[in-house]
Structure formats: C-alpha cells, structure tokens
Amino acid sequence: MKDKITIIGAGSWGSALARIISDNGYKVIMYDTDEAIVEEINTFHTNIKKLPVGKLNDGVIATTNLKEAVDFGTIILLVVPTAVTRLVLKQINEVISNSKIFVNASKGIEPNTFKRISEIVVEEIDSKYIKSFVVLTGPSHAEEVILGMLTMVTSSSKDLSSSRLIQKILSNKTYFRVYTHEDVIGAELCGSLKNIIAIASGIAHGLGYGDNTRAALITRGLVEIKRIALVLGAEESTIYGLAGLGDLVVTCTSMHSRNFQAGVKIAQGKNLKQTLSEMTMVVEGARTVIGAYQIIKKYNIYAPIIETIYNIVYNQKDPKKEILKLMSSSLKEE
Ligand SMILES: NC(=O)c1ccc[n+]([C@@H]2O[C@H](COP(=O)([O-])OP(=O)(O)OC[C@H]3O[C@@H](n4cnc5c(N)ncnc54)[C@H](O)[C@@H]3O)[C@@H](O)[C@H]2O)c1
C-alpha cells in the first residue's frame, strides 16, 4: 500500500513539503494548532501568513485534531519550531497506536541538554512506535520550493531503506531532488548551527558590510561548524555536502532566511524581543546559539563567530563593536 504522510506543523516549510508530496502523488494531511491556518488551507488551499507565494494542491487537507493526523500517516514528518518539538512529541505519544517512520525537517538544538531532534524523539516516543528516524535537511527555502524552483536536499538515516523511501516520496524530475546518506548527527548539527552564522551574516549586511565580509563569515563559519560537529561525532564529508556547506550558503545569502533577516534587524539596534516580535516565522538560530555556546564552552572549542552572536543576542553587546572585535583577535594561519 502507498505510504501516507502526516505533516506536523502547517507553517512555511510544512506547506512547501505538503506541496511536493502531493505533486508526487502521495496523500498528505497537515496538523497545526493555529485554527486560522488550518481553515485557510482547507478553504482556499493557501497559507498567506506563512507562505505568501504559491498554492497547495486541492487534495491537501489540514486539521487541528492530532489523533486524526497521527492515525492518517505511515510517516510522521515534524516541521514545528524546535522549541515545541518535545512538547508535540509528548502529545503524539499519547495518541499514537502503531509504529511509524519519524522524519524531522526542523533545524535546532535544545538549550541546556544539547539534544538533537533524533535524540528527543527517542526520549519522548515509546520505542515500539518508532520504526526508524530520518532527518531531512539541506538548502531549501519554502518560498522557492512552492514555486517549483530546482532544489536539492538530503535524507539521512541509519536505516537505509527509510532514507531511500523518503528520497523516493519527495523526489521528482522537475524541481525537487533528494540524496541519501547515513550521517544523522552531521545532518542535524549542520542544519542547526548554520542558522547562527546566518544571523552573523544578516548583522554584517545590516551594518553595511558587503560580499567580502559575507564570504569570510561563510568560510570561517563553516570551520566553526566543522569543529563542533566533529567533536560531537559527525562525519567530515557531511560538512561539505548539501546539509553543510549547501545550507550554510543559502541561509547566509538570502533574504528568505529568517535568521539572516533577524540579523539585519539586530544590526539596526533592535533587541531580540523586538526582532522576534516583528517576524512571522520562527528564527531557530536565536535558540540554537544558546546550546551551541554551551557546547563550545563545555568542550573548549574555538568558535569566535558563534561566541560573538551569543554575546550580541544575549549579553546585549554592540553588534558593530563585536563584529570588529572578530578582526582584532591575534593573527593566525587559516
Ligand atoms: N521555512 C523554510 O523555508 C524552512 C526550510 C527548511 C527548514 N525549515 C525549518 O522548519 C521549521 C519550521 O519552520 P517554518 O519556517 O515552517 O516555521 P513557521 O513559523 O512558518 O511554521 C511553524 C508552524 O508550527 C506551528 N506550531 C507551533 N507550535 C505548534 C504546536 N505546539 N503544535 C502544532 N503546531 C505548532 C505554527 O502554528 C506554524 O504554523 C524550523 O525549524 C525551520 O528552521 C524551514
């Protein structure tokens, strides 16, 4: 029987993924707690607040009923902000009645525990209901995917048959292509940490710096991501693939990136609260930087860009002075 997919989180990325999945001929239901979003999807097949461009297919349905959503799918695709993932998983565990493939498409690390979503799934869902875990990540702005612009991402799992199944369900010959690999840790860490570098890139842009600065931040940011990811068990090849370099480039160079946009606002003198209140979509880097900062302190990892962003966002340090401070550290070999 053909797999059916339950998308948890009918926001920007959840909607774009629903479009791909239904374009590819699979049945999909979306779950969200926001009643207005659910009603708009069911009535007009749009999600204007979260994704002002493009349309969902008529067959895509949405619900606020978690049990209905969880019962529907053989695959549970998580696309909620990572700040609520643990809570949502607890709720899923209360209504789930048979085993499913869990796929995570959200990007973040939990503060204080440093847990990745794959670890949180194992903690919150009874093991008899977890068939396998897959992480879906890579350079992919919802705004481009929903318009059918060519996009390539990765499907990573220790269970090759599951990563291949997700590859098959999501790939098509016109605009979306999925590669498989096995490095779940690397995929999760790269997808999460790049958002911090995107905030730095947005700050630099907001301060009036240009392409040279951005290129330097991407390159040195990749080095920091690599240092952290390797200490935590990632494979080096992942850092240079779509999940690593690919996602870092897109998020540091595009105004579609909420993390980049947040950086621009911070450069304009807005504090974190003001910045987040002006965004209609989640800014994962602002939360991930807490866990990343704790990790670099715990493991004594040299990561000056990440430390700088933490100080600007949480210690109210002046963005211009902090970015210049990066220039004044002792001169060293690349
Ligand atoms: N937007 C993109 O292009 C994109 C691409 C790749 C990955 N991501 C990642 O996907 C995740 C979601 O991002 P987004 O841009 O779709 O965010 P978003 O803010 O557009 O959507 C999040 C959705 O989750 C819903 N939600 C919040 N709390 C909930 C709860 N307790 N139960 C059910 N639903 C709840 C919200 O109502 C909202 O509709 C993030 O981790 C982001 O980094 C986004």
The ligand as an SDF file (V2000), in Angstrom:
LIG
                    3D

 44 48  0  0  0  0  0  0  0  0999 V2000
   10.7480   27.9880    6.0220 N   0  0  0  0  0  0  0  0  0  0  0  0
   11.6980   27.3340    5.3800 C   0  0  0  0  0  0  0  0  0  0  0  0
   11.9920   27.6340    4.2180 O   0  0  0  0  0  0  0  0  0  0  0  0
   12.4080   26.2020    6.0460 C   0  0  0  0  0  0  0  0  0  0  0  0
   13.2140   25.3560    5.2750 C   0  0  0  0  0  0  0  0  0  0  0  0
   13.8560   24.2900    5.8910 C   0  0  0  0  0  0  0  0  0  0  0  0
   13.6930   24.0710    7.2460 C   0  0  0  0  0  0  0  0  0  0  0  0
   12.9010   24.9020    7.9710 N   0  0  0  0  0  0  0  0  0  0  0  0
   12.7420   24.6090    9.4030 C   0  0  0  0  0  0  0  0  0  0  0  0
   11.4190   24.1520    9.6040 O   0  0  0  0  0  0  0  0  0  0  0  0
   10.9760   24.5170   10.9210 C   0  0  0  0  0  0  0  0  0  0  0  0
    9.6720   25.2770   10.7910 C   0  0  0  0  0  0  0  0  0  0  0  0
    9.9520   26.4610   10.0810 O   0  0  0  0  0  0  0  0  0  0  0  0
    8.8340   27.2800    9.3120 P   0  0  0  0  0  0  0  0  0  0  0  0
    9.5420   28.2980    8.5120 O   0  0  0  0  0  0  0  0  0  0  0  0
    7.8730   26.3690    8.6520 O   0  0  0  0  0  0  0  0  0  0  0  0
    8.1310   27.9960   10.5580 O   0  0  0  0  0  0  0  0  0  0  0  0
    6.7090   28.6750   10.6190 P   0  0  0  0  0  0  0  0  0  0  0  0
    6.7610   29.6160   11.7300 O   0  0  0  0  0  0  0  0  0  0  0  0
    6.3060   29.1570    9.2590 O   0  0  0  0  0  0  0  0  0  0  0  0
    5.7230   27.4520   10.9610 O   0  0  0  0  0  0  0  0  0  0  0  0
    5.7010   26.7490   12.1630 C   0  0  0  0  0  0  0  0  0  0  0  0
    4.2990   26.1800   12.3370 C   0  0  0  0  0  0  0  0  0  0  0  0
    4.2780   25.3830   13.5130 O   0  0  0  0  0  0  0  0  0  0  0  0
    3.0380   25.6200   14.1500 C   0  0  0  0  0  0  0  0  0  0  0  0
    3.1030   25.2730   15.5640 N   0  0  0  0  0  0  0  0  0  0  0  0
    3.6940   25.9710   16.5680 C   0  0  0  0  0  0  0  0  0  0  0  0
    3.5290   25.3430   17.7260 N   0  0  0  0  0  0  0  0  0  0  0  0
    2.8150   24.2120   17.4550 C   0  0  0  0  0  0  0  0  0  0  0  0
    2.3460   23.1500   18.2560 C   0  0  0  0  0  0  0  0  0  0  0  0
    2.5730   23.1090   19.5750 N   0  0  0  0  0  0  0  0  0  0  0  0
    1.6720   22.1460   17.6490 N   0  0  0  0  0  0  0  0  0  0  0  0
    1.4390   22.1790   16.3190 C   0  0  0  0  0  0  0  0  0  0  0  0
    1.8750   23.1600   15.5060 N   0  0  0  0  0  0  0  0  0  0  0  0
    2.5480   24.1690   16.0820 C   0  0  0  0  0  0  0  0  0  0  0  0
    2.7560   27.0910   13.9260 C   0  0  0  0  0  0  0  0  0  0  0  0
    1.3780   27.3940   14.0880 O   0  0  0  0  0  0  0  0  0  0  0  0
    3.2330   27.2620   12.4830 C   0  0  0  0  0  0  0  0  0  0  0  0
    2.1910   27.0780   11.5620 O   0  0  0  0  0  0  0  0  0  0  0  0
   12.1100   25.3530   11.5230 C   0  0  0  0  0  0  0  0  0  0  0  0
   12.9000   24.5390   12.3440 O   0  0  0  0  0  0  0  0  0  0  0  0
   12.9060   25.8110   10.3140 C   0  0  0  0  0  0  0  0  0  0  0  0
   14.2670   26.0380   10.6260 O   0  0  0  0  0  0  0  0  0  0  0  0
   12.2490   25.9590    7.4170 C   0  0  0  0  0  0  0  0  0  0  0  0
  1  2  1  0
  2  3  2  0
  2  4  1  0
  4  5  1  0
  4 44  2  0
  5  6  2  0
  6  7  1  0
  7  8  2  0
  8  9  1  0
  8 44  1  0
  9 10  1  0
  9 42  1  0
 10 11  1  0
 11 12  1  0
 11 40  1  0
 12 13  1  0
 13 14  1  0
 14 15  2  0
 14 16  1  0
 14 17  1  0
 17 18  1  0
 18 19  2  0
 18 20  1  0
 18 21  1  0
 21 22  1  0
 22 23  1  0
 23 24  1  0
 23 38  1  0
 24 25  1  0
 25 26  1  0
 25 36  1  0
 26 27  1  0
 26 35  1  0
 27 28  2  0
 28 29  1  0
 29 30  1  0
 29 35  2  0
 30 31  1  0
 30 32  2  0
 32 33  1  0
 33 34  2  0
 34 35  1  0
 36 37  1  0
 36 38  1  0
 38 39  1  0
 40 41  1  0
 40 42  1  0
 42 43  1  0
M  CHG  2   8   1  16  -1
M  END
$$$$
